[in-house]
């Protein structure tokens, strides 16, 4: 059986002989794509692209520098999620385990409450509250001891906060953690009260030891850049401040902020949520392994993998992608590491796509990297493989729908890509010098095509429209 790379090379050879059977292959860029690149001064040489009918590996619609490895940015999440579905299955769930030492008498635990993270990517406030209410229903309201947190399932290097680009308060920079709580972010909610001339400030989750003003002054005028107008300072782990005002025209707004001391986040958030539900802890919140003699109290299941990858791909959630990536390296009694996760995905790649297909350069599984590389050919092979997976529907539905949702919800609003709207399921990627997309588009004939395109250039973000026009070109077939 020919490998993907073998038949692509064969196609190139026969195309050079002008074989009539391959007359429909496009070896130059569509006029609309070339014209757009010219308007934003991005050379055609910065683009790589492949479009291929799904299930037909012998008749590509277009190939353009398709074997050139390029940085895919967040399109790298496709590799992570396809490998996870292939390896773990859509029903896979993570568990956050609650143990105790000592004994329970009445509504009091006389001992320590241990919480061990299992890598759940979406252990958010609503599910934490549900879990803690379950503990209370089982008779525990007071812990006469410590709350002990165990995140040893991942063994990760300690990196500077905001290492990637210095944006320390941006949630996309949050690093993975086996006990990931609420994305290690604080959400500030502002609600105008025009009668009192203030905006009320709510904090989610309730963070033990964090002081936040309960209100800020209102002002008239347009909403505009309301965050800058608040003049907030969030660099202290114990106190947030506002020296500005909030525009009443904004209505209710939310502002997610990565907590400046991520190593302290889980302890402050879990204690704060427990206390907000009426629970008490007489001791401290500390870190440590679960003792071998501890007794299991409750296992809190995560959402299934199929739900998780929808957030990873549609919303391009970096942290959740890295949690899934590391999960592939988890084994009993052995912590997951980035190196192990890379090795697992590369081994899966060879099994799934064959040793002849050029392997990608993998960093952290999310695409938030300057070092990741993959070719358009390899992305197409990945998408073709996914289309044969028993969980393909889960993967397909995890992608953003052009003009409808996800990171491509605004596609087509300028009227240039009408046929793509609702007919393309795509994952996009963006960095300061990268714009990319990959996924599937259905042509007017009803044929579904796999598409992959990447631009690496200093002005790449300006060229996103060229990729949208490429999708539209495919939709016309």
N, C-alpha and C positions, 0 to 999 in steps of 0.2 A: 504494500500500500504506500502510495506517495505521501510523504510528509508535506505539511503546508508550505514550507520554504521551497521544497523541491518543485511543487507544481507552480509556485509563483515564478521561479526562475525559468521554468519551461514556458510559461505564458509570455514572459519577456522575450524569450528567444523566438517563439513563433510569431509574436507581434511584429518583430523586426523583419520577418519574412512576408508581412502583410497578408497573413492567412485570412481568407474570407470568413472563416468561422469565428474569428476574433475581431471582426471589423467594428463591433460596438464598443470596444474598450477605449476609454478616454485617457490619452497619454499627455494631454495638456489640460491646464486648469480651465474651468468654465469661465466665460467672458465676464460674468457678473462678479466672480471671485477675484479675478485678476484686476478688474477695474477698481474694486473696493480697496484692494491692497495698495494700488497706486495712489489712491486719494489720501491714504494715511501714511504714505512713504515707508511701507514695509515691503521688502523685496520678496518675490515669489520663492526664493531660495530658503527663506525662513520657515516655510510651511512644509509639513508632511501630511499626506492624506491617503486613505484607502476607503473605497466603498465597494461592498460585495454583497450579493444576494445571500440571505440566510439559507443555509442548507445546500448551497451551490458553490462549491469551492473551485470551480473551473472558469468562471466568467465574471471577473471583477468589473464593476462599472467604471471605476477610476482608480488609478494608482499614481501617486506623485511623491517622489522621494520617500517612498513608503518603508524603506529599510534603514532610514537614518534614525539612530536613537536620539530621543529628545526628552526634555523634562516635561512630564505630563501634568504637573501640579496635582490637583485633587482628583483628576481622572484615575490616579493610582488607587483610589478607593475601590475601583471596580475589581482590581486584582485581589484585594483583601476580601471583599464580600463574596466574590465567586468562589475563591478558595475555601472560605468558611462554609458556604452552603454545600459545596462538594464534599467537604471533610466532616462537617458536624451535622448537617441537615437543618432544615427550616424550623424543626421543633426543638432544637437545642435550647436549653435554659441554663443560666448561671444561678448560684445559690449564695446568699449571705446567711451565714450560720450564727446562731445565738446559743451560747453555752453558759453554764454557771458552775461555780464551785461553792461549797458550803451547803446550806440547806434552806428550804423555803418554809416559813411558818406564817400562817395568816396571809397578809398581803405584803410580806417583807421577805426579801432575799438576804439572808445573813451570809454574805460572801461576795464574790465578784461576778459581775456580768461581763462575759466575753463576747465580742462581736468580731467574727472573722470574715473578711471579704473574699469573694470568689471571682472577682473581676466583672461583676454586673456593670454594664455600661450606662444603665439608666436607673440607678437607685436614687430616685428624686424624692422631693419632700412628700408628695402624696402617697407614695408607696412606703416611705419610711414611717409616716404617720399611721398607715394601715398596719404595718408590722408591729409598731410599738403598741397600738391598741390591742393587737392580738396578745402581746405579752401581758398587758394589763388584764385582759379577759381571762388569762390563765393564772391570775392571782398575784402578779408582781406589780406593786405600785411604788415600793421603796427599796432601794438597794443599799444595804448596810455594808458597804464596801466600795470598791472601785469599779468604774466602767473601763474595761481593758480592750483596746482596739488592736487587731491583728491584720496587717496588710502584706504579710510575708509571701503570698502566692505569686507576687511579681517581685523580681529583683532588678531594680532599675538604678541607673546612675543619678546622682543628685545634680540637677542642672540649674543654672541661674534662672530666676523667674523671667519670663519673656525672652529667653535666649534667642529665639528665631529672628525676631525683628525689633526687640526692645519694647514692644507694646505690652507692658506688664499687667495692664488691667483688662485686656481683651480676652474674653472666654475662649477664643479659638486657640490661645496659647497654653491652655491648661494641660499639664502633663498627666499621663495615665497613672492609675493607682489601683491596686487590687481591691481596696475599700474606697471606691470612688463614690463620694456623697454629693448629690445635687450639682454635679459638674464643677465643684469647688468654686461656685459663683454665688454672689449675693444679688438678688433682684430688688431694686428699689422701685416702689410703685407710688406715683404721684396722682393725687385726686384733688382737683380744684374745689374750693369752698368759697364761692364768690361773696356770700353774705359776711363771712368772717375775714375775707381778704387774704386767705392763705391757701396753700396746697398741703393737704395731709400726706405724710410720708409713711408708707408701710414697708417693712423689711421682711423678705422671705429668703431663706428660712429664718426663724428666730435664732440668732447667734448668741450663745452665752458669752458675756463679757464684751460685746460690741455695742457701743453707744452711737445712736443715730438720731438727729433732730426729728421730732415728730411732725414738724411743719416748717414750711418756708414761705416767705411773702409772695403774694401774687403780683403780677404786673399786667398792664394792658399791652396791646400790640399783637403783631403776628407771632405765630409759633416759632418759625425759623429754626435756628440752631439753639434749641432750648437747653441742651446739655451744657454747652459752653456758658450760657447765661446763668446757670446755677452756680458756677464757680465752685464746684465741689472738690474736696480733697479726700482721697481714699488711700493714702500711703501709710496710714497708721492702722495696725491690726485691731486696735481697741476703740477707735473713734473715727467717725466720718463727720465732715463739716461741710456746710454750705454758706458761702458769703454773697450769693447772688439771689436772683428771684426766678419765679416760674411763670411763664405766660399762661394766662387763663384760657387763651384761644386754643391751647394744645389739648384741652380735655384730659382724660386719663391716659397716662403714659407709663411705660416700664423701662427700666435701665438695668440691664445685666452687667455686673462688674466682677471680674475675676478677683478673688480674695488675695490680698497682697502677701499673706503668709500661708501658702497652700498646705504646708505641713501641719498647720494648726487647725485647718478648716474642719476636718471630720470630727475632731474632739469638740469644737465649739458648736458645730451644727447639730450633732447627735445629742449632746447634752441639752442644747437649747430646745430642740424639738421634744425631747423627753419631759423637760420641765414644763413646756407649754401645754402638755397633755395632762399635767398634774402629777407627773412622776418625780421622785426625789432620789438623789445620790448623795450619800453621806461622805464618801471619799472623793477621789480625784478621777479625772479621765487621763489614762496613761496608755502607753503602747507596750505590747508584749505578746508572745505566742500563747496559744491556748494550751493549757496543761493537759497532759495525757489523761489525767483522772477527771477532767471536767465532764459534765453531763450535758448532752444535747437538749436544748430547750425548744428550739424552733428553727426551721429552715425556710427562709424567705426566698421564693423563686422569682426570677427575673421575668421580663417579657420574653417571648420566644425570639430566636434569632431573626426570623422573617420580619418581625416588627422592628427590631433594632436596625437592620440594614436599610429600612425605609428612611430612618433618620440619618443614617450615615450617607446615603446617596442623594436623597431628595434635598436634604438640608445641608449636606456637605459638612457633617459634624466631625471635626478632626479628632477630638478626644475619644469619641465613641469608636471611630475607626481604629485607633490605636489600641483600645481595649479588646476589640475583636481580633486584631492582629496578634496581640500577646496571648490571647486565649488559645490560639493554634499551637502555642509552645507549652501549655500547661500539662503537667503530668503529676501523678500522685507523689507527694513528698519531695518534689523538685520544683523550685520556683521558675516561672517563665522569665526569660530574658529576651532582649531585642535580638541578640545574635541567634538564639534558638529559633525565634519566630521567623527570621529571615531564612534560615536553613530549612525550616519546615515548608515555607511557601515555595522555595526554589525546588525542593524535592517533589512537592506536589506538581509544580509546573512541568517538570520533566516527565512525570507519570501521565499527566493529563494531555500535554501538548507535544511531547516527544523531545528527544535530545537535540534534534536538528533545528528546532526553533530557538532563535537567539533569546537567552534569558534576560529578564529585566534587571536593572540595578535598583534594589529595594532599600529604602531607608527605614521609615517607621510605620509604614502601612497607611498613612493618611494623605501623603502627597505634600505635606507642609515641609518641604525639603528643597535644598538647592542641588542635591546630588542625585535624586532619582532619575532614571532614564528607561525609556521603552520606545520601541518603534511602532509606527502605525500598523505595520504587518502583524506584529505581536499582539497588539490590542484587538485587531480583527480576529485573529486566531482565538483569543480569549473569549470574545463575544460569540463566536461560532460554537465554541465548546459550551458556553453557558446555555445556548439555545437548545442543547441536547440534554441538559440537566433535568432531572425529575422535578426540581424546585425552580424551574425557569420562570414560572408565573410570578413567584415571590420576587425573584431578581428583577424581572421586567417591570413589575409594578413599583419597585423601589426607586426607579429612575424618574426624574422630573419630566412632566408632560409639557411639551412646547406650548407656550402661551397660556398655560393653565396653572402650574404649581412648581414648587421647588425652585432651583436656581435658574430655570428657564421660563419662569412665569411671565416675564416681560417680553419674551421673544415674539416678534410679529406686531408689536404695538405701533411700529412705524409703517406698517402696511407692506413691507418688502418680502415677507415670507408667509403669504396666506395659506398655501397648501400644507405647510408644516404644522400649523396650529392643530393640536390634538392628535396629530399623526406621527409625532416623533417623541420617543422616550430617550432622554439624554442625561448624561452626567457631564458637568462642566468642570473646568479647572482654571484657576487664576492665581498668578503671582505677579510681582512687579515687572517681570520680563517673560511671562508665559501666559498664553491663552490656549485652551484646549477643550475639546469635547469628544465624547464617544457614546455610542448607544445604537439605537435602531430607529429607522424611519420607514414608513409605509408609503410606497409610490401610488400613483393614481391607478395603476394596473392591479393593485392589491398585493404586489410583491413586497415583502419586508426586506430591507437592506440593513446590514451592519455598517456603521460608519465610524471612522476614527480620524481625527485631524488635530494637529498641534502646531502652534507657532511659537518659536523661541526667538525673541528679539527685544531690544530695549523698549520699543514702542508696541509690543505685543498686545497690551490691553486695548489699544485703539483699534486693533484689527479683529475684534470679536465678531463684528458684522460680516467679515469674510467667511467665517466658519458657519454662521447662520445661513448665508447665501449658498454655501455648499450643501447644507441640509435641504434647503429649498430646491436646489437643482436635482438632488436625488428624489425628492418627493414628486417631481414632475414626470418621472419615468413610470 
